[in-house]
Amino acid sequence: MIMSTMEELYTNGRIEGEVEISIKNILKLLNKRFKRVPESISSAVNSYTDIVELDSLFDRALECKTLAEFEEGLVYF
């Protein structure tokens, strides 16, 4: 079935919103845990657009012992 333009805009907007919220939560978590997150890490996290990858980053942000450990798995776009 073909999506209408309105349905497509709604779906894309919803996904973009989820991505923005995920990025915000990851950076907030890192800032709470490590007090200061370098711009290079913030920029890398902000470049992600896939919600599944962001979910994995959130889990890593919860579990990592250091920022360096978190950064090891980042992909720089």
mmCIF file as gemmi writes it, N, C-alpha and C atoms, coordinates in Angstrom:
data_model
loop_
_atom_site.group_PDB
_atom_site.id
_atom_site.type_symbol
_atom_site.label_atom_id
_atom_site.label_alt_id
_atom_site.label_comp_id
_atom_site.label_asym_id
_atom_site.label_entity_id
_atom_site.label_seq_id
_atom_site.pdbx_PDB_ins_code
_atom_site.Cartn_x
_atom_site.Cartn_y
_atom_site.Cartn_z
_atom_site.occupancy
_atom_site.B_iso_or_equiv
_atom_site.pdbx_formal_charge
_atom_site.auth_seq_id
_atom_site.auth_asym_id
_atom_site.pdbx_PDB_model_num
ATOM 1 N N . MET Axp A 1 ? 0.829 -1.174 0 1 0 ? 1 A 1
ATOM 2 C CA . MET Axp A 1 ? 0 0 0 1 0 ? 1 A 1
ATOM 3 C C . MET Axp A 1 ? 0.881 1.247 0 1 0 ? 1 A 1
ATOM 4 N N . ILE Axp A 2 ? 0.523 2.23 -0.756 1 0 ? 2 A 1
ATOM 5 C CA . ILE Axp A 2 ? 1.287 3.464 -0.871 1 0 ? 2 A 1
ATOM 6 C C . ILE Axp A 2 ? 0.886 4.407 0.251 1 0 ? 2 A 1
ATOM 7 N N . MET Axp A 3 ? 1.898 4.945 0.929 1 0 ? 3 A 1
ATOM 8 C CA . MET Axp A 3 ? 1.625 5.898 2 1 0 ? 3 A 1
ATOM 9 C C . MET Axp A 3 ? 1.27 7.249 1.411 1 0 ? 3 A 1
ATOM 10 N N . SER Axp A 4 ? 0.326 7.924 2.026 1 0 ? 4 A 1
ATOM 11 C CA . SER Axp A 4 ? 0.024 9.281 1.603 1 0 ? 4 A 1
ATOM 12 C C . SER Axp A 4 ? 1.163 10.193 2.036 1 0 ? 4 A 1
ATOM 13 N N . THR Axp A 5 ? 1.225 11.337 1.444 1 0 ? 5 A 1
ATOM 14 C CA . THR Axp A 5 ? 2.263 12.303 1.793 1 0 ? 5 A 1
ATOM 15 C C . THR Axp A 5 ? 2.175 12.67 3.268 1 0 ? 5 A 1
ATOM 16 N N . MET Axp A 6 ? 0.985 12.854 3.788 1 0 ? 6 A 1
ATOM 17 C CA . MET Axp A 6 ? 0.812 13.201 5.2 1 0 ? 6 A 1
ATOM 18 C C . MET Axp A 6 ? 1.294 12.07 6.112 1 0 ? 6 A 1
ATOM 19 N N . GLU Axp A 7 ? 0.972 10.825 5.759 1 0 ? 7 A 1
ATOM 20 C CA . GLU Axp A 7 ? 1.432 9.685 6.562 1 0 ? 7 A 1
ATOM 21 C C . GLU Axp A 7 ? 2.949 9.604 6.54 1 0 ? 7 A 1
ATOM 22 N N . GLU Axp A 8 ? 3.539 9.829 5.389 1 0 ? 8 A 1
ATOM 23 C CA . GLU Axp A 8 ? 4.985 9.772 5.258 1 0 ? 8 A 1
ATOM 24 C C . GLU Axp A 8 ? 5.644 10.876 6.082 1 0 ? 8 A 1
ATOM 25 N N . LEU Axp A 9 ? 5.099 12.09 6.013 1 0 ? 9 A 1
ATOM 26 C CA . LEU Axp A 9 ? 5.644 13.196 6.804 1 0 ? 9 A 1
ATOM 27 C C . LEU Axp A 9 ? 5.518 12.914 8.292 1 0 ? 9 A 1
ATOM 28 N N . TYR Axp A 10 ? 4.386 12.355 8.709 1 0 ? 10 A 1
ATOM 29 C CA . TYR Axp A 10 ? 4.186 12.029 10.119 1 0 ? 10 A 1
ATOM 30 C C . TYR Axp A 10 ? 5.201 10.979 10.567 1 0 ? 10 A 1
ATOM 31 N N . THR Axp A 11 ? 5.352 9.93 9.785 1 0 ? 11 A 1
ATOM 32 C CA . THR Axp A 11 ? 6.284 8.855 10.139 1 0 ? 11 A 1
ATOM 33 C C . THR Axp A 11 ? 7.713 9.382 10.199 1 0 ? 11 A 1
ATOM 34 N N . ASN Axp A 12 ? 8.127 10.132 9.184 1 0 ? 12 A 1
ATOM 35 C CA . ASN Axp A 12 ? 9.481 10.681 9.173 1 0 ? 12 A 1
ATOM 36 C C . ASN Axp A 12 ? 9.704 11.639 10.334 1 0 ? 12 A 1
ATOM 37 N N . GLY Axp A 13 ? 8.713 12.475 10.618 1 0 ? 13 A 1
ATOM 38 C CA . GLY Axp A 13 ? 8.824 13.413 11.734 1 0 ? 13 A 1
ATOM 39 C C . GLY Axp A 13 ? 8.903 12.709 13.068 1 0 ? 13 A 1
ATOM 40 N N . ARG Axp A 14 ? 8.139 11.642 13.21 1 0 ? 14 A 1
ATOM 41 C CA . ARG Axp A 14 ? 8.153 10.875 14.462 1 0 ? 14 A 1
ATOM 42 C C . ARG Axp A 14 ? 9.519 10.228 14.664 1 0 ? 14 A 1
ATOM 43 N N . ILE Axp A 15 ? 10.069 9.666 13.601 1 0 ? 15 A 1
ATOM 44 C CA . ILE Axp A 15 ? 11.376 9.019 13.691 1 0 ? 15 A 1
ATOM 45 C C . ILE Axp A 15 ? 12.453 10.058 13.999 1 0 ? 15 A 1
ATOM 46 N N . GLU Axp A 16 ? 12.387 11.202 13.318 1 0 ? 16 A 1
ATOM 47 C CA . GLU Axp A 16 ? 13.358 12.265 13.591 1 0 ? 16 A 1
ATOM 48 C C . GLU Axp A 16 ? 13.258 12.723 15.041 1 0 ? 16 A 1
ATOM 49 N N . GLY Axp A 17 ? 12.05 12.793 15.558 1 0 ? 17 A 1
ATOM 50 C CA . GLY Axp A 17 ? 11.86 13.169 16.957 1 0 ? 17 A 1
ATOM 51 C C . GLY Axp A 17 ? 12.463 12.156 17.902 1 0 ? 17 A 1
ATOM 52 N N . GLU Axp A 18 ? 12.281 10.885 17.608 1 0 ? 18 A 1
ATOM 53 C CA . GLU Axp A 18 ? 12.87 9.824 18.434 1 0 ? 18 A 1
ATOM 54 C C . GLU Axp A 18 ? 14.392 9.894 18.399 1 0 ? 18 A 1
ATOM 55 N N . VAL Axp A 19 ? 14.948 10.173 17.234 1 0 ? 19 A 1
ATOM 56 C CA . VAL Axp A 19 ? 16.401 10.296 17.097 1 0 ? 19 A 1
ATOM 57 C C . VAL Axp A 19 ? 16.898 11.458 17.951 1 0 ? 19 A 1
ATOM 58 N N . GLU Axp A 20 ? 16.245 12.605 17.859 1 0 ? 20 A 1
ATOM 59 C CA . GLU Axp A 20 ? 16.656 13.777 18.637 1 0 ? 20 A 1
ATOM 60 C C . GLU Axp A 20 ? 16.587 13.505 20.136 1 0 ? 20 A 1
ATOM 61 N N . ILE Axp A 21 ? 15.528 12.854 20.581 1 0 ? 21 A 1
ATOM 62 C CA . ILE Axp A 21 ? 15.379 12.54 22.004 1 0 ? 21 A 1
ATOM 63 C C . ILE Axp A 21 ? 16.462 11.553 22.451 1 0 ? 21 A 1
ATOM 64 N N . SER Axp A 22 ? 16.758 10.561 21.631 1 0 ? 22 A 1
ATOM 65 C CA . SER Axp A 22 ? 17.8 9.585 21.974 1 0 ? 22 A 1
ATOM 66 C C . SER Axp A 22 ? 19.153 10.254 22.103 1 0 ? 22 A 1
ATOM 67 N N . ILE Axp A 23 ? 19.482 11.121 21.158 1 0 ? 23 A 1
ATOM 68 C CA . ILE Axp A 23 ? 20.759 11.843 21.209 1 0 ? 23 A 1
ATOM 69 C C . ILE Axp A 23 ? 20.829 12.68 22.479 1 0 ? 23 A 1
ATOM 70 N N . LYS Axp A 24 ? 19.763 13.408 22.763 1 0 ? 24 A 1
ATOM 71 C CA . LYS Axp A 24 ? 19.717 14.259 23.963 1 0 ? 24 A 1
ATOM 72 C C . LYS Axp A 24 ? 19.926 13.42 25.222 1 0 ? 24 A 1
ATOM 73 N N . ASN Axp A 25 ? 19.273 12.267 25.301 1 0 ? 25 A 1
ATOM 74 C CA . ASN Axp A 25 ? 19.38 11.415 26.489 1 0 ? 25 A 1
ATOM 75 C C . ASN Axp A 25 ? 20.779 10.82 26.644 1 0 ? 25 A 1
ATOM 76 N N . ILE Axp A 26 ? 21.395 10.433 25.548 1 0 ? 26 A 1
ATOM 77 C CA . ILE Axp A 26 ? 22.758 9.882 25.611 1 0 ? 26 A 1
ATOM 78 C C . ILE Axp A 26 ? 23.72 10.944 26.124 1 0 ? 26 A 1
ATOM 79 N N . LEU Axp A 27 ? 23.645 12.136 25.557 1 0 ? 27 A 1
ATOM 80 C CA . LEU Axp A 27 ? 24.558 13.206 25.973 1 0 ? 27 A 1
ATOM 81 C C . LEU Axp A 27 ? 24.291 13.64 27.414 1 0 ? 27 A 1
ATOM 82 N N . LYS Axp A 28 ? 23.042 13.66 27.822 1 0 ? 28 A 1
ATOM 83 C CA . LYS Axp A 28 ? 22.699 14.002 29.2 1 0 ? 28 A 1
ATOM 84 C C . LYS Axp A 28 ? 23.268 12.969 30.171 1 0 ? 28 A 1
ATOM 85 N N . LEU Axp A 29 ? 23.112 11.707 29.83 1 0 ? 29 A 1
ATOM 86 C CA . LEU Axp A 29 ? 23.648 10.63 30.66 1 0 ? 29 A 1
ATOM 87 C C . LEU Axp A 29 ? 25.171 10.734 30.784 1 0 ? 29 A 1
ATOM 88 N N . LEU Axp A 30 ? 25.838 10.939 29.655 1 0 ? 30 A 1
ATOM 89 C CA . LEU Axp A 30 ? 27.303 11.06 29.683 1 0 ? 30 A 1
ATOM 90 C C . LEU Axp A 30 ? 27.745 12.264 30.515 1 0 ? 30 A 1
ATOM 91 N N . ASN Axp A 31 ? 27.054 13.381 30.36 1 0 ? 31 A 1
ATOM 92 C CA . ASN Axp A 31 ? 27.401 14.575 31.135 1 0 ? 31 A 1
ATOM 93 C C . ASN Axp A 31 ? 27.176 14.368 32.625 1 0 ? 31 A 1
ATOM 94 N N . LYS Axp A 32 ? 26.138 13.652 33.002 1 0 ? 32 A 1
ATOM 95 C CA . LYS Axp A 32 ? 25.887 13.356 34.423 1 0 ? 32 A 1
ATOM 96 C C . LYS Axp A 32 ? 26.959 12.439 34.99 1 0 ? 32 A 1
ATOM 97 N N . ARG Axp A 33 ? 27.354 11.45 34.202 1 0 ? 33 A 1
ATOM 98 C CA . ARG Axp A 33 ? 28.32 10.472 34.693 1 0 ? 33 A 1
ATOM 99 C C . ARG Axp A 33 ? 29.75 10.996 34.703 1 0 ? 33 A 1
ATOM 100 N N . PHE Axp A 34 ? 30.113 11.787 33.676 1 0 ? 34 A 1
ATOM 101 C CA . PHE Axp A 34 ? 31.519 12.157 33.503 1 0 ? 34 A 1
ATOM 102 C C . PHE Axp A 34 ? 31.774 13.662 33.591 1 0 ? 34 A 1
ATOM 103 N N . LYS Axp A 35 ? 30.761 14.425 33.91 1 0 ? 35 A 1
ATOM 104 C CA . LYS Axp A 35 ? 30.838 15.873 34.14 1 0 ? 35 A 1
ATOM 105 C C . LYS Axp A 35 ? 31.122 16.708 32.896 1 0 ? 35 A 1
ATOM 106 N N . ARG Axp A 36 ? 31.998 16.263 32.031 1 0 ? 36 A 1
ATOM 107 C CA . ARG Axp A 36 ? 32.314 17.028 30.834 1 0 ? 36 A 1
ATOM 108 C C . ARG Axp A 36 ? 32.535 16.077 29.667 1 0 ? 36 A 1
ATOM 109 N N . VAL Axp A 37 ? 31.763 16.283 28.609 1 0 ? 37 A 1
ATOM 110 C CA . VAL Axp A 37 ? 31.888 15.446 27.418 1 0 ? 37 A 1
ATOM 111 C C . VAL Axp A 37 ? 32.569 16.28 26.33 1 0 ? 37 A 1
ATOM 112 N N . PRO Axp A 38 ? 33.688 15.797 25.805 1 0 ? 38 A 1
ATOM 113 C CA . PRO Axp A 38 ? 34.39 16.557 24.76 1 0 ? 38 A 1
ATOM 114 C C . PRO Axp A 38 ? 33.508 16.782 23.526 1 0 ? 38 A 1
ATOM 115 N N . GLU Axp A 39 ? 33.753 17.874 22.856 1 0 ? 39 A 1
ATOM 116 C CA . GLU Axp A 39 ? 32.99 18.225 21.659 1 0 ? 39 A 1
ATOM 117 C C . GLU Axp A 39 ? 33.084 17.122 20.602 1 0 ? 39 A 1
ATOM 118 N N . SER Axp A 40 ? 34.211 16.451 20.502 1 0 ? 40 A 1
ATOM 119 C CA . SER Axp A 40 ? 34.359 15.385 19.497 1 0 ? 40 A 1
ATOM 120 C C . SER Axp A 40 ? 33.353 14.257 19.738 1 0 ? 40 A 1
ATOM 121 N N . ILE Axp A 41 ? 33.126 13.909 20.987 1 0 ? 41 A 1
ATOM 122 C CA . ILE Axp A 41 ? 32.152 12.866 21.309 1 0 ? 41 A 1
ATOM 123 C C . ILE Axp A 41 ? 30.735 13.378 21.069 1 0 ? 41 A 1
ATOM 124 N N . SER Axp A 42 ? 30.449 14.597 21.504 1 0 ? 42 A 1
ATOM 125 C CA . SER Axp A 42 ? 29.118 15.179 21.267 1 0 ? 42 A 1
ATOM 126 C C . SER Axp A 42 ? 28.794 15.23 19.785 1 0 ? 42 A 1
ATOM 127 N N . SER Axp A 43 ? 29.753 15.66 18.983 1 0 ? 43 A 1
ATOM 128 C CA . SER Axp A 43 ? 29.545 15.744 17.534 1 0 ? 43 A 1
ATOM 129 C C . SER Axp A 43 ? 29.303 14.373 16.929 1 0 ? 43 A 1
ATOM 130 N N . ALA Axp A 44 ? 30.074 13.396 17.386 1 0 ? 44 A 1
ATOM 131 C CA . ALA Axp A 44 ? 29.906 12.04 16.857 1 0 ? 44 A 1
ATOM 132 C C . ALA Axp A 44 ? 28.525 11.5 17.194 1 0 ? 44 A 1
ATOM 133 N N . VAL Axp A 45 ? 28.089 11.667 18.432 1 0 ? 45 A 1
ATOM 134 C CA . VAL Axp A 45 ? 26.76 11.186 18.84 1 0 ? 45 A 1
ATOM 135 C C . VAL Axp A 45 ? 25.681 11.909 18.034 1 0 ? 45 A 1
ATOM 136 N N . ASN Axp A 46 ? 25.845 13.202 17.836 1 0 ? 46 A 1
ATOM 137 C CA . ASN Axp A 46 ? 24.87 13.991 17.076 1 0 ? 46 A 1
ATOM 138 C C . ASN Axp A 46 ? 24.783 13.591 15.611 1 0 ? 46 A 1
ATOM 139 N N . SER Axp A 47 ? 25.778 12.905 15.109 1 0 ? 47 A 1
ATOM 140 C CA . SER Axp A 47 ? 25.77 12.529 13.691 1 0 ? 47 A 1
ATOM 141 C C . SER Axp A 47 ? 24.986 11.238 13.424 1 0 ? 47 A 1
ATOM 142 N N . TYR Axp A 48 ? 24.621 10.511 14.481 1 0 ? 48 A 1
ATOM 143 C CA . TYR Axp A 48 ? 23.863 9.267 14.299 1 0 ? 48 A 1
ATOM 144 C C . TYR Axp A 48 ? 22.423 9.573 13.917 1 0 ? 48 A 1
ATOM 145 N N . THR Axp A 49 ? 21.869 8.756 13.018 1 0 ? 49 A 1
ATOM 146 C CA . THR Axp A 49 ? 20.482 8.938 12.599 1 0 ? 49 A 1
ATOM 147 C C . THR Axp A 49 ? 19.666 7.652 12.724 1 0 ? 49 A 1
ATOM 148 N N . ASP Axp A 50 ? 20.307 6.56 13.076 1 0 ? 50 A 1
ATOM 149 C CA . ASP Axp A 50 ? 19.619 5.272 13.183 1 0 ? 50 A 1
ATOM 150 C C . ASP Axp A 50 ? 19.235 5.016 14.636 1 0 ? 50 A 1
ATOM 151 N N . ILE Axp A 51 ? 17.961 4.811 14.885 1 0 ? 51 A 1
ATOM 152 C CA . ILE Axp A 51 ? 17.462 4.65 16.247 1 0 ? 51 A 1
ATOM 153 C C . ILE Axp A 51 ? 18.009 3.387 16.911 1 0 ? 51 A 1
ATOM 154 N N . VAL Axp A 52 ? 18.249 2.339 16.16 1 0 ? 52 A 1
ATOM 155 C CA . VAL Axp A 52 ? 18.804 1.096 16.726 1 0 ? 52 A 1
ATOM 156 C C . VAL Axp A 52 ? 20.239 1.331 17.188 1 0 ? 52 A 1
ATOM 157 N N . GLU Axp A 53 ? 21.025 2.028 16.382 1 0 ? 53 A 1
ATOM 158 C CA . GLU Axp A 53 ? 22.399 2.347 16.779 1 0 ? 53 A 1
ATOM 159 C C . GLU Axp A 53 ? 22.407 3.253 18.007 1 0 ? 53 A 1
ATOM 160 N N . LEU Axp A 54 ? 21.477 4.198 18.043 1 0 ? 54 A 1
ATOM 161 C CA . LEU Axp A 54 ? 21.393 5.088 19.204 1 0 ? 54 A 1
ATOM 162 C C . LEU Axp A 54 ? 21.002 4.32 20.463 1 0 ? 54 A 1
ATOM 163 N N . ASP Axp A 55 ? 20.136 3.35 20.352 1 0 ? 55 A 1
ATOM 164 C CA . ASP Axp A 55 ? 19.787 2.512 21.51 1 0 ? 55 A 1
ATOM 165 C C . ASP Axp A 55 ? 21.026 1.785 22.028 1 0 ? 55 A 1
ATOM 166 N N . SER Axp A 56 ? 21.852 1.299 21.116 1 0 ? 56 A 1
ATOM 167 C CA . SER Axp A 56 ? 23.091 0.634 21.522 1 0 ? 56 A 1
ATOM 168 C C . SER Axp A 56 ? 24.049 1.614 22.195 1 0 ? 56 A 1
ATOM 169 N N . LEU Axp A 57 ? 24.125 2.83 21.66 1 0 ? 57 A 1
ATOM 170 C CA . LEU Axp A 57 ? 24.976 3.856 22.277 1 0 ? 57 A 1
ATOM 171 C C . LEU Axp A 57 ? 24.487 4.187 23.686 1 0 ? 57 A 1
ATOM 172 N N . PHE Axp A 58 ? 23.175 4.249 23.859 1 0 ? 58 A 1
ATOM 173 C CA . PHE Axp A 58 ? 22.63 4.532 25.189 1 0 ? 58 A 1
ATOM 174 C C . PHE Axp A 58 ? 23.044 3.438 26.171 1 0 ? 58 A 1
ATOM 175 N N . ASP Axp A 59 ? 22.916 2.19 25.751 1 0 ? 59 A 1
ATOM 176 C CA . ASP Axp A 59 ? 23.335 1.075 26.615 1 0 ? 59 A 1
ATOM 177 C C . ASP Axp A 59 ? 24.818 1.18 26.955 1 0 ? 59 A 1
ATOM 178 N N . ARG Axp A 60 ? 25.629 1.518 25.967 1 0 ? 60 A 1
ATOM 179 C CA . ARG Axp A 60 ? 27.07 1.657 26.208 1 0 ? 60 A 1
ATOM 180 C C . ARG Axp A 60 ? 27.337 2.807 27.167 1 0 ? 60 A 1
ATOM 181 N N . ALA Axp A 61 ? 26.585 3.909 27.023 1 0 ? 61 A 1
ATOM 182 C CA . ALA Axp A 61 ? 26.748 5.049 27.924 1 0 ? 61 A 1
ATOM 183 C C . ALA Axp A 61 ? 26.417 4.666 29.364 1 0 ? 61 A 1
ATOM 184 N N . LEU Axp A 62 ? 25.467 3.765 29.537 1 0 ? 62 A 1
ATOM 185 C CA . LEU Axp A 62 ? 25.12 3.278 30.878 1 0 ? 62 A 1
ATOM 186 C C . LEU Axp A 62 ? 26.209 2.382 31.461 1 0 ? 62 A 1
ATOM 187 N N . GLU Axp A 63 ? 26.828 1.576 30.625 1 0 ? 63 A 1
ATOM 188 C CA . GLU Axp A 63 ? 27.71 0.517 31.093 1 0 ? 63 A 1
ATOM 189 C C . GLU Axp A 63 ? 29.194 0.845 31.085 1 0 ? 63 A 1
ATOM 190 N N . CYS Axp A 64 ? 29.619 1.826 30.292 1 0 ? 64 A 1
ATOM 191 C CA . CYS Axp A 64 ? 31.053 2.095 30.165 1 0 ? 64 A 1
ATOM 192 C C . CYS Axp A 64 ? 31.62 2.635 31.476 1 0 ? 64 A 1
ATOM 193 N N . LYS Axp A 65 ? 32.877 2.346 31.696 1 0 ? 65 A 1
ATOM 194 C CA . LYS Axp A 65 ? 33.539 2.807 32.911 1 0 ? 65 A 1
ATOM 195 C C . LYS Axp A 65 ? 34.215 4.161 32.703 1 0 ? 65 A 1
ATOM 196 N N . THR Axp A 66 ? 34.578 4.465 31.458 1 0 ? 66 A 1
ATOM 197 C CA . THR Axp A 66 ? 35.24 5.729 31.139 1 0 ? 66 A 1
ATOM 198 C C . THR Axp A 66 ? 34.696 6.277 29.826 1 0 ? 66 A 1
ATOM 199 N N . LEU Axp A 67 ? 34.947 7.56 29.597 1 0 ? 67 A 1
ATOM 200 C CA . LEU Axp A 67 ? 34.569 8.152 28.311 1 0 ? 67 A 1
ATOM 201 C C . LEU Axp A 67 ? 35.366 7.525 27.173 1 0 ? 67 A 1
ATOM 202 N N . ALA Axp A 68 ? 36.609 7.184 27.447 1 0 ? 68 A 1
ATOM 203 C CA . ALA Axp A 68 ? 37.438 6.546 26.415 1 0 ? 68 A 1
ATOM 204 C C . ALA Axp A 68 ? 36.82 5.219 25.987 1 0 ? 68 A 1
ATOM 205 N N . GLU Axp A 69 ? 36.308 4.473 26.94 1 0 ? 69 A 1
ATOM 206 C CA . GLU Axp A 69 ? 35.648 3.201 26.62 1 0 ? 69 A 1
ATOM 207 C C . GLU Axp A 69 ? 34.4 3.456 25.772 1 0 ? 69 A 1
ATOM 208 N N . PHE Axp A 70 ? 33.625 4.477 26.11 1 0 ? 70 A 1
ATOM 209 C CA . PHE Axp A 70 ? 32.446 4.822 25.308 1 0 ? 70 A 1
ATOM 210 C C . PHE Axp A 70 ? 32.86 5.205 23.895 1 0 ? 70 A 1
ATOM 211 N N . GLU Axp A 71 ? 33.906 5.999 23.807 1 0 ? 71 A 1
ATOM 212 C CA . GLU Axp A 71 ? 34.356 6.524 22.508 1 0 ? 71 A 1
ATOM 213 C C . GLU Axp A 71 ? 34.886 5.443 21.578 1 0 ? 71 A 1
ATOM 214 N N . GLU Axp A 72 ? 35.414 4.357 22.128 1 0 ? 72 A 1
ATOM 215 C CA . GLU Axp A 72 ? 35.979 3.271 21.315 1 0 ? 72 A 1
ATOM 216 C C . GLU Axp A 72 ? 35.016 2.759 20.256 1 0 ? 72 A 1
ATOM 217 N N . GLY Axp A 73 ? 33.757 2.705 20.582 1 0 ? 73 A 1
ATOM 218 C CA . GLY Axp A 73 ? 32.786 2.141 19.644 1 0 ? 73 A 1
ATOM 219 C C . GLY Axp A 73 ? 32.097 3.155 18.751 1 0 ? 73 A 1
ATOM 220 N N . LEU Axp A 74 ? 32.445 4.431 18.902 1 0 ? 74 A 1
ATOM 221 C CA . LEU Axp A 74 ? 31.785 5.454 18.095 1 0 ? 74 A 1
ATOM 222 C C . LEU Axp A 74 ? 32.236 5.402 16.636 1 0 ? 74 A 1
ATOM 223 N N . VAL Axp A 75 ? 31.306 5.67 15.779 1 0 ? 75 A 1
ATOM 224 C CA . VAL Axp A 75 ? 31.6 5.819 14.352 1 0 ? 75 A 1
ATOM 225 C C . VAL Axp A 75 ? 31.534 7.31 14.057 1 0 ? 75 A 1
ATOM 226 N N . TYR Axp A 76 ? 32.598 7.833 13.48 1 0 ? 76 A 1
ATOM 227 C CA . TYR Axp A 76 ? 32.636 9.246 13.127 1 0 ? 76 A 1
ATOM 228 C C . TYR Axp A 76 ? 32.247 9.398 11.681 1 0 ? 76 A 1
ATOM 229 N N . PHE Axp A 77 ? 31.148 10.112 11.429 1 0 ? 77 A 1
ATOM 230 C CA . PHE Axp A 77 ? 30.638 10.3 10.078 1 0 ? 77 A 1
ATOM 231 C C . PHE Axp A 77 ? 31.209 11.549 9.454 1 0 ? 77 A 1
